[in-house]
Amino acid sequence: MFFLYDNTHILKNFIDNFIDRKTFQVPASSYFNLTDSLACFSDIVKLYNKEIGKPSKTAYKLNTTCINPNSLQRTNASHAIRIIDSSTIKGLHEHPVSKTALDTANFLDLVSKYCRIVNVKSTTKSRNCLGEYSEVLCNGEQWQLEFIEHFSEYLLCLKNSELRGFTKQTFDTAILTYKSLALLIKHLISIKTFKFVLSGYISSDWIERRFSWYGQSNGGHYLADVNAIFNAEKN
């Protein structure tokens, strides 16, 4: 299964938008238990600076790459994953470095929960290991599907409100992907009678690896032509 856009790339865009725009206006949501607030990337920077040189850190995943990634580092999702890590969220709660720190933590927590729901790739990892938001989406229990639907609607409302948030391109990409993902999961469970769905495998990873292989077979050139693809398939 391939989507035009990929959840990992959308996460990178979320965080890169946050880094570039510095502040996000987060509207209230009863479903996500959010109030009108302001999320500031500077809170993460302050938390990182506060813990520099300490032998014991709460937000131990943060590093200079997360705080100020260059254009090459932004192509890798690791900086985004570190920023929404539970240790960063916990650090903002335990060390409120500003008046907006808790609001920033709540914003990151929402993004983190969603990313865990759409990146489940195993039926064996239990709630004790990764938390309830990493549980498999099963036929009998579909609260994760409801979460996905509410999240896409929340993004649509945020986009229409014209509050300071993601770019238009990021909004459009995320909303299209998440609405499509919800519909696909519904189809697989209700129509195709799947017992469960591993949401993490509904991505562009496999096709990206294939095109990477084409490039390597073409002498390391990224832009492989049709002839190079045919030759790679013959081998």
N, C-alpha and C positions, 0 to 999 in steps of 0.2 A: 504494500500500500504506500503510495507516495502523495504527498501534498505539495502544492506549488511553493508553499513556504514551510519552514521548519520551526518547531518549538524552540530549539536551541538558539537559532538565529534571532528569533523574536525576543528571547530573553536578553541576548547581547544588545539588541536595539533598545530594549527597556532601560537597561543599565547605562548604556552609552548616552541615551537621551537624558537620563538623570544626571550624569556627569557633566554634560554640556550645558544643560539648562539650569543646573544648580538647585533650583527649587521646583517642587510640584505642589499644586493645590489639589488636595484630596477631598472630594465631596463625601458627604455622609451616606451611609448605607446601613440599613437595619439588618440586612442579611449577613453582611460581613462585620457587623458591630463596629462601624466606623463613624466618627463625627467629622464635621467640617474641620479640616486641619491643614497644616503645611509641612511637607516633608522636605528636608534640606540635606543635600549631599555633604555640606560642611560638617554636619554632625558626625558623619562617618570619619571624615578627615580628623576632626578633633579627638574622636575616640582612639584612632590609630596613634596620633601624636601623644596622647595621654599615656599610652601603654608602651611606648618605645623605651627600650632598655630595661623594662621590668622582667624579673625572672619568671613571674607567673602572669599570664595574660588571659583575659576573658575572650576577647576577639582575636584569637591567635591565628586565624586564617588571613587576616588583613596584612597586606604588604604594600610596598611602593607601587607595584604594578597595578594593584586595585585602585589606589588613590589617584594615580596619574598615568594611565596607560597610553603608550604611543599608538600610532596608527597600525603598526604591525601586531602589537600585543592585543589590540582590539579584535583582531581576526580570530583569536582564540577565546572560547567561552569561560576559561578558568577564572578570569578576573571578575566576571559577572557572578559566577557560582560562589566565589569567596565572599562577595559583598552580601548576598542573600543567605549566607550560611547561618545556621541557628546560633553559632557562637557570636556572630556580629549582632544579631538581634538581641541576644541575651546581654551582650556588653552595653548596648544602648539603654536597656532597661535597668541594669545594675549601676551604670555610670552615666546618668543623664547629664551630658556635657553642655546642654542648652535647654531652653524652654520647649524647643521643638523635637528634642531627642526621642521622646516616647512616640510622638506622631510619626517620626521617620521609621522607628522600629516597627510600628503597626503597618506602615506601607510596605516595608520589606517583607514582613511576615505574610502579608497577603500574596505577594508575588512568589514567595518561597513555597507556600502551600499549593498554589496553582501549579508551579513547576514540578513539584513532587507528584501531583495527581497525573499529569500528562507524561511522566517519564518512568512509569512502572514497567520494568522489564523482567520481573521474576514472580513466580507464584509461591516461592518458598520463603522469602524474606518477610519476617513477621512484623507486627506492629511494634514489638519491643525493640527491634533493631532500628527501624527508620521512622516510626510513628504512623498514626492512622492514615495520614494523607499519602502514604506510600503503599497502601493496601491495594490488592487487585480489584478491578471493577468487575463485580460478579452479577449474574443474572438476578439473583434474589435481593441484592442490596445495591442501589444505584445512586447513593447520595453524592458520589463524586461527579456523576453526570449532571446533577442539579447544580453543583458548584461550578462546573464549566459553563453551563448555560447562564447562570447569574453573573459570572465573571465577564462573559462576552457582552451581556446587556449593560453591565456597569461601565465597561470601556466605551460602549456606544453612547451612554448618557454623558460620560466625561468628555467625549469628543464633541457632542452637540452643545455642551455647556460653554465651550470655548474657554474654559479655565486653563491656566498654565499647566501643561502636562506633556505628553508624548507628541511627536511630530505627526502630521496628518498621515504620512506614509506608514509610520509605525502603527497608528490607530487602525488604518484600513487593513493592513496586513494581519494584525492580531485578531481583529473582529471577524474577518473572513475565515481565517484558519480555525478559530475556536468554535464558530457556529457550524462550520463544516465537520469538525471533529465530533461535536455533540450529535449531529445528525448521523454521522457514520457509525458511532457507537450504538445509537438507538437502532439503526438498521441491522447491525451485526447481532445484537442481543434479541431484538423483537422479531425480526424477519428471518434471519439466518439461524436463530436459536443457539447462538454461541453461549457457552456456560460462563465465560469470562473474556475480557479483552485486556491485552497488555498494551496500554496506550503508548508506551515508549517506543514500540516498533512501528507505529504509524508516523513515519518520518521520511526524510530524504537521505538518510545516512547511507543506505545501500546504493542508491543511484549516484551519490557523490563519490563513494568508493570506486564505483565502476568507471566514472569519468576520470578519476585520479589514476586508475590503472591504464586508461587509454593514454593519458599524458606521459606516464612513465614508459609505456611501450613505444611512445613516439619520441624517445630521446630526452624526456624530461620537459618537453614543450607543453605548456598548459593548453594552448589552442590547437587541439588535434583536428585535422580535417577528416572528411568522410573516408578517404583512402586509408588514412592511418587507423581509423576505427575498424574498417574491414580487415586490415592486416592484423590488428590485435586480436580480433575474434577468430581468425584462422589459427592463431597460435594457442 
